[in-house]
């Protein structure tokens, strides 16, 4: 084996190959709403308002609750933003099934209609209705609510 005292750093033609580190995210969110324009808009808003490099949020979306459930993994998402009124499977049914997979994920429900919380507690006793976002929602309120749930 031949050893050299030559240092590549001293060579003016030497250019080290720099591999960029894969983007690291602070938290992950899944948005499930049967209206694709809502998921697309919310994703863009969250990503654009995410200026703190130490608190980057990775946003996943789905317009199909059954597909979202089939792809749901335990210990992957930190927060679910779930529309209540969706066809085939409402947001509460979806969350019951997702919480059976990952009990630690936080859930924030969304709806454009008023919700009777007492009646829902009777129907879905295992689901906490602590976080609720009424649509339409302002950008500031959406971001504030998401950040408070994630902190």
Secondary structure as UniProt FT lines:
FT   HELIX           8..10
FT   TURN            12..13
FT   STRAND          27..32
FT   HELIX           36..48
FT   HELIX           53..55
FT   STRAND          57..62
FT   HELIX           65..71
FT   TURN            74..76
FT   STRAND          79..83
FT   HELIX           91..101
FT   TURN            103..104
FT   STRAND          106..111
FT   HELIX           117..123
FT   TURN            125..126
FT   STRAND          132..134
FT   HELIX           139..150
//
